Amino acid sequence: MSPLCRPLRPVVTAPQGPASPASRLVRFMLGLLGMKGAMERNILNDGFRREPAGIPGSMAKRFRVEVREVDGRKVWTLSPKDGAGEAVILFLHGGAYHANITKMHWRFIGQILARTKAEAIVPDYPLAPGSTCADACRFLDKVYASLVSDHPGKAVVLMGDSAGGGLALGLAMKIREEGLKQPEQIILFCPWLDASMTNAGLPQLARRDKILSIQGLKIAGKKYAGDLPLTDYRLSPIYGDLYGLGRVTVFTGTHEILLADARTLKQRLERQQADFSYHEYPGMFHDWMLVPGLPESGDVIVKVVQSLFPGKG
């Protein structure tokens, strides 16, 4: 049996002390730079970068890179030059469904591929305000069908950060409803799980968050919803059914508003006795794992490798 398919008991990591000095410094700088206000302004004024960031030259040298188009949008395939392993990752980037993939995303993907020898499919999925969640789902249906067809026998992993994490979990639910091959694993980094932003724990967490605001995400969610209700599982998978999914792994921090719904997801997975892993990092801010050089970022990479291949790190 492939390590990716091996049943595991739920893993919940306990807090291991305060955030590292380097992480506390980054969190302080995020507040000083006014990142939360900038995020809100970009959502209100459609000020996010629309074009995807290019793959860093160092990654282009390390991996084989292929680019194709689906419905006029780019889909990248990155694979080790010495041959891909037994897993293929579909990575969905974050950005509040408005911002495109960044250099930090590419470097993070590169770190994972270097440690796992996996192959990665990275789609430039449709974004607001020009597109909606329904548009993204139609696009990803084609991307996923092609992935399964082109990689017979390989373990499939859905992976995403922030909005991409919510989209990944919603896609897994949609795949299950349609009777398609379910991914063996769904790995979520600081996922945005509820576009309605109605969790009662949000106001208290909002005071700690240096990047995200409740109002900003409410606006972003409404723009991306289109004709869908905000509680549709494709947009807000916290309202979807969790039965029949692959192993779910969640990474979240205590200084971000998305923690509230991550804890709700954990409770629901526990009640269902699902196969899952939940990792909560004290003092960590939204999407910290994309910041290179932080001890906590390195720890996430180690845990991802262990999730994909138990016994390794």
N, C-alpha and C positions, 0 to 999 in steps of 0.2 A: 504493500500500500504506500502511495506517495505520502511523504511527510505533510504535504499540504492538505491531504484528505484525512489524516489521522485524527480521530475524535480526542478531544482534550477536555479536562474539567475546567470550569470557570476559574479565571484568575483575576483577582482584584488586588492591586498593589496599594499598600498603606502609605501615607505620607512619610517621607524620609527626611524630615527637617526642612528648614527654610530654603528659599531659592539661593542659588550661588551668588557671590558678589558681582560677577559679570552680568548675570541676568537681572539683578536688582538695578545695576547701572543702566542697562538697556531700557528697563521699564521706566526709570526716572527720566531718561532722555526722551522717550516717547511722549510722556506728559509735558515735558518742557517744550517740545516741538509742536504741540497742539495737534497730534495725529487724529484724535477723535473728531475735532471740529473740521479738519480737512476732509475726513471721510464723509461727514454729513454734507459738506458743500459740494463735493464731487458727485454724490448721488443726486442732490437737488438740481445741480447744473449740468449733469451729464459730462462731468469733467474727467472721467477716467480714460486711461489709454485704451483705445479700441484694438489696435494691432498687437498681435502676440510678440513678446520679446524673442529675439533670435537665440538659438542654442549657442551657449558660450563656446569659443573656439577650442578650449581645452577638452570639452565634452565631445566635440566633433572629431577630435583626434583619438579619443579613447573608445568611442562606440561607432558602430555602423549606423548611419542615419539615412532613413528613407522617408520621402514626403509624397503623399498622394492627396487627392481631393475627393471629398464626399459632399455633394450638393454645393460645390463651389467653395468649401471650407477645408483648410488644411488638416491633415491627420499625420502625425509623425510616428515613425516606428524606430525605436532605439534598441540595439542589441549588441552584446559583447562581440568584439571582432574575432575572438577565439571560439565562438560558438555559444548559442544561448542554452540555458539550463531548462529545467522542466516546468517553469512557470512563466505565464505572460500576465503582465499587469496593465489594466486599463486605468490610467491616472486622470482624474478630473480636477482641474485647478480651482482654487478659490478666488474670491474677488467680489463678493456680494452680488453675483450674477450680472455685474456691470463691468468689472475690470478684467483684462485679459491676463494670460500667463506672464509671469515675470522671470527675470534671471534667477531670483532666489528659488522659484519653483524648479527651474531646470537643474540647478545645482543640487537641490534636495533629491530629485529623481536620480541624478547621477550617483549620489552617495548610496542610494538603495540598490541600484543596479550593480555597482562595483562590488557590493558585499554579497549579493544574492545570485549574480549571473543570470538574472531574469531578463526577459524582454519586456519593453514598455511600449504601449500604444497611448499616445497623448493627443487627444482631439481638441481642435479650436472650436468648441461648441458655441452655438448662438447665444448672444448676450442681449440684455436690455440696454437701452430702451427700444431698439429696433426689433427685437425678438422676445418671445415669451417662453415659459417653461414647456408648453406644448411643442413649440418649435424645437427646443433642445431635445425633448424626448423622441421626436420623430427622427432627428439627426442621429442620436445615440442608438436607436434601434438598428439603424443601418451599420453603424460602426461596430456594434456588438455582434451582429449576425456575421459580419465579415471576419471579426476576430475569431469567433468559434469555428467558422469554416476553414480559416487559414491555419489554425493551430490545433488540429485534432489530437486528442490524447494528452494535451497539456493542461495543467491546472490553471484555472483562471482566477485572478485576484482583482477585485474592484478596490480602488484606493482614491481618496480625495481629501482635500483640506477645506475647512470652512464651508462655503457654499458648495464647493465640489464634493465635500463629504456628505452633505445632505442629498445632493444629486445622486451620489453613488448608492446610498442606502435606498433611496426611492427607486432607482433603476433596478436594484436587486429585487425589490418587491414587485415591480412591473414584470421583470423576467419570470419570476415565479408564477404570477397570475397568467402569463401567456404560455406556461408549460415549457419554457426553453431551458437550456442547460444553466443551472444555478452556479454562480461563482463559488469556489471552495472557500474563499475568504473575502471579507469586506473590512478594510482597514480605514478608519476614519480619524483624521487629525483635526481637533477643535471643530467638530462638525456643527453647521447651522441646521438644526433639525425642525424648527418651527418658524415659518415666515410670519405667523400671526403675532409673535412676540407677546404672548399673553401669560407666560409662566409667572406665578406670584413671587418667585424668588428673584426676578430680574432687577427691580429697583435697588435692592441692597447690593447686588453685584455690580450695577452700573457705576457706583461710586469708585470701585476699584479699577474698572476697565479703562485703559489708556488709549484704546484704539476704536472700539465699537460703541455705538450708542443705540439705545432702544428706538428712538425716533428715526435715526438713519436707516436701521434695518427694516423698520416698518415700511418706510417709503420704498426701499429697494424691493422688498417682498411684494408689495402691491403692484409695482411696475412690472415685475417679472411674472406675476400670476396671470396676467391677461384675463381671460374669461374663467379661469379656474378659481374655485374658492380657496382661500388661504389654508384651509384644512385638508386639501387634497394631498394624499400621501406622496405624490410625485414631487410636490413642492415642499411639503412639510411631513417627512416620513415618520415623525413622532406619532402621527395619527394612523399610521398603517399597521397591518398585522405583521408580527415578527415570526410567525411559524414558517418552517420550510426554508429558512435562509442558511447560507453558509456561515462559518464562524465569524462573529463580529468582534473586532478589536477597536477600542476607543481610547484616544489620548486627549486629555483636557487639562486645563489649568484653573487654579482657584481665583485668578484675577482677570477673568473674562466673563461676560454676561452669558455666553453660550454654555457655561458650566451647568446652569439650572436644568436645561433640557437634556444635557449629557447624563446627569444624575437620574433624571426621569427614565431615560432609555435604559440605564443600568438596572433600575428597579424592575422595569418590565421584563428585561432579559432574565433576571433572577427569578421572578415569579413563574416564568415560562420554563425554567430550568434549561435554558438555551446554552449552546456552546459559545462562550464569549470570553473576552479579556478586556478589563477596564483599568486604565492607568491615569490617576489624577495627581498632578504635580503642584505642590504648594507654591504660591507666589508667582506662578508663571502666567504670562500674558498671552493674548490670542496669537496663534500661529508661530509660537516661539521656535518650533522645530525647524522652521525655514531659515533661522538666523544661524549662520555657521560659527563654530568655535565655542558655543556655549556648552557647558557640561551636560545640561539637560537635553540639548539637541542631540549630542552623541549618544545619550542614553536611549532616546527614542529610536535611533537607527539600530542599536543593539537589540532592542525589544522587537522591532519589526523583523529582523533576521530570525530571532528566536521564535516568533509567531509563524513565520513561513517554514522554518526548519527547526523544530523543537530539538533542543540539545546543543544547538550552535549559538554563536553570538558574535 
